[in-house]
């Protein structure tokens, strides 16, 4: 993990940053302009729901895990093409272009849509016609952490406290 200015982030970097109360696990999605970026909040006490996108200024610092993070999928009975409408709560999909994460708009942002992010292309991508939902998955900060069998940084669905 390294300390990094948010202005120097590259799309697809996994981060640990603060939005006020505690550390959040975040995926940097893209720069909106020279001053603002779009972040995918995987988990944070400052947001009511996991998997929310958030736009904010790029004038801060954060801890970066880099791009070497690992996503482990667990395919269940929901993972089949054409079941996305039955499993609308899924936040990860397998589509023709690869894995796509779905980030909800921030709370009280009714006019905004879900942001779909291709993990293969590291950019926004429309969800295809018949993507396969993946309801169970985990994220590790690095390949080493994953291979050692350490604790994941994030798990979906989230465990109830």
C-alpha positions as CSV (number, residue, x, y, z in Angstrom):
1,X,0.0,0.0,0.0
2,X,1.3,3.5,-0.8
3,X,0.2,7.1,0.0
4,X,-1.0,8.8,-3.1
5,X,-2.5,12.1,-4.1
6,X,-6.0,11.5,-5.5
7,X,-5.1,13.7,-8.5
8,X,-2.5,11.1,-9.5
9,X,-4.8,8.1,-9.4
10,X,-5.3,5.8,-12.4
11,X,-8.7,4.1,-13.2
12,X,-9.1,0.8,-11.6
13,X,-6.9,1.5,-8.5
14,X,-8.2,0.1,-5.2
15,X,-8.1,2.6,-2.4
16,X,-8.6,3.1,1.3
17,X,-9.8,6.6,2.0
18,X,-11.9,8.6,4.4
19,X,-15.2,10.3,3.8
20,X,-15.4,11.6,7.4
21,X,-16.0,8.9,9.9
22,X,-13.9,5.9,9.0
23,X,-11.8,4.3,6.2
24,X,-13.7,3.2,3.1
25,X,-12.8,0.6,0.5
26,X,-13.0,2.5,-2.8
27,X,-12.4,1.9,-6.5
28,X,-11.2,4.9,-8.5
29,X,-13.4,4.9,-11.6
30,X,-12.3,8.0,-13.7
31,X,-11.3,11.6,-13.7
32,X,-14.3,13.8,-14.6
33,X,-12.1,16.8,-15.2
34,X,-8.9,18.3,-13.8
35,X,-10.5,18.9,-10.4
36,X,-12.9,16.1,-9.8
37,X,-13.0,12.3,-10.0
38,X,-15.6,9.6,-9.8
39,X,-15.1,7.0,-7.1
40,X,-16.9,3.6,-6.6
41,X,-17.5,3.2,-2.9
42,X,-17.5,-0.6,-2.2
43,X,-18.0,-0.1,1.6
44,X,-18.1,2.8,4.0
45,X,-19.8,3.8,7.2
46,X,-20.4,7.2,5.7
47,X,-22.7,5.8,3.0
48,X,-25.9,4.0,3.7
49,X,-25.4,1.4,1.0
50,X,-22.5,-0.5,-0.4
51,X,-21.6,-0.1,-4.1
52,X,-22.4,3.6,-4.5
53,X,-20.6,6.0,-6.9
54,X,-19.5,9.4,-5.6
55,X,-18.0,12.4,-7.3
56,X,-15.6,14.5,-5.4
57,X,-12.5,16.8,-5.7
58,X,-9.1,15.4,-6.5
59,X,-7.3,17.5,-3.9
60,X,-6.8,14.8,-1.2
61,X,-4.5,11.9,-0.3
62,X,-5.4,8.3,0.1
63,X,-3.8,4.9,0.5
64,X,-3.6,2.9,-2.7
65,X,-3.5,-0.8,-3.1
66,X,-2.7,-0.2,-6.8
67,X,-4.1,-2.3,-9.6
68,X,-2.9,-5.7,-8.3
69,X,-6.0,-6.4,-6.3
70,X,-8.0,-9.6,-6.8
71,X,-11.7,-10.2,-7.2
72,X,-12.9,-13.7,-6.4
73,X,-16.3,-14.7,-7.8
74,X,-18.5,-17.5,-6.4
75,X,-21.0,-18.6,-9.0
76,X,-24.3,-19.6,-7.6
77,X,-27.8,-20.5,-8.9
78,X,-28.3,-16.9,-9.9
79,X,-25.3,-16.9,-12.3
80,X,-26.8,-17.5,-15.7
81,X,-27.4,-15.3,-18.7
82,X,-30.8,-13.6,-18.6
83,X,-31.4,-13.7,-14.8
84,X,-30.4,-10.0,-14.1
85,X,-34.0,-8.9,-13.7
86,X,-34.6,-11.6,-11.1
87,X,-31.4,-10.6,-9.2
88,X,-31.6,-6.8,-9.3
89,X,-29.6,-6.5,-6.1
90,X,-26.5,-8.0,-7.8
91,X,-23.6,-5.5,-8.1
92,X,-21.4,-7.7,-10.3
93,X,-22.2,-9.1,-13.7
94,X,-20.5,-11.2,-16.2
95,X,-21.1,-9.8,-19.7
96,X,-19.6,-10.3,-23.2
97,X,-16.9,-7.8,-22.3
98,X,-16.0,-9.4,-19.0
99,X,-16.8,-8.5,-15.4
100,X,-18.9,-5.3,-14.8
101,X,-19.5,-3.7,-11.4
102,X,-22.7,-1.8,-10.9
103,X,-22.6,1.3,-8.6
104,X,-25.8,2.9,-7.4
105,X,-26.2,6.7,-7.4
106,X,-25.7,8.4,-4.0
107,X,-28.7,8.5,-1.8
108,X,-31.2,11.3,-2.7
109,X,-29.8,11.5,-6.2
110,X,-33.0,10.4,-8.0
111,X,-32.2,11.8,-11.4
112,X,-28.9,9.8,-11.7
113,X,-28.5,6.3,-13.0
114,X,-26.5,3.3,-11.9
115,X,-22.9,3.5,-13.2
116,X,-21.7,0.3,-14.9
117,X,-17.9,-0.1,-14.8
118,X,-16.0,-2.6,-16.9
119,X,-13.1,-4.2,-15.0
120,X,-11.6,-5.4,-18.2
121,X,-11.6,-2.0,-20.0
122,X,-11.4,0.2,-16.8
123,X,-14.1,2.5,-18.1
124,X,-17.9,3.0,-18.1
125,X,-19.8,0.4,-20.1
126,X,-23.4,-0.3,-20.8
127,X,-24.6,-3.5,-19.4
128,X,-25.4,-5.9,-22.2
129,X,-28.6,-7.6,-23.0
130,X,-28.3,-10.8,-21.0
131,X,-25.6,-10.5,-18.4
132,X,-25.1,-13.1,-15.7
133,X,-25.5,-11.7,-12.2
134,X,-22.9,-12.7,-9.6
135,X,-24.3,-12.2,-6.1
136,X,-21.3,-13.6,-4.0
137,X,-17.8,-12.2,-4.4
138,X,-14.8,-10.9,-2.5
139,X,-12.0,-8.4,-3.0
140,X,-8.4,-8.7,-1.7
141,X,-5.8,-5.9,-1.7
142,X,-3.2,-8.0,-3.6
143,X,-2.5,-11.3,-5.3
144,X,-0.3,-12.2,-2.3
145,X,-3.1,-11.6,0.2
146,X,-5.4,-13.7,-1.8
147,X,-2.9,-16.6,-2.3
148,X,-2.0,-16.6,1.4
149,X,-5.7,-17.0,2.3
150,X,-5.8,-13.8,4.3
151,X,-9.0,-11.9,5.1
152,X,-10.7,-10.1,2.2
153,X,-11.1,-6.3,2.3
154,X,-14.7,-6.5,1.0
155,X,-17.4,-9.2,0.6
156,X,-20.7,-9.2,-1.2
157,X,-23.2,-9.8,0.1
158,X,-22.2,-7.9,3.1
159,X,-22.1,-9.7,6.5
160,X,-24.6,-8.3,9.0
161,X,-23.0,-7.0,12.2
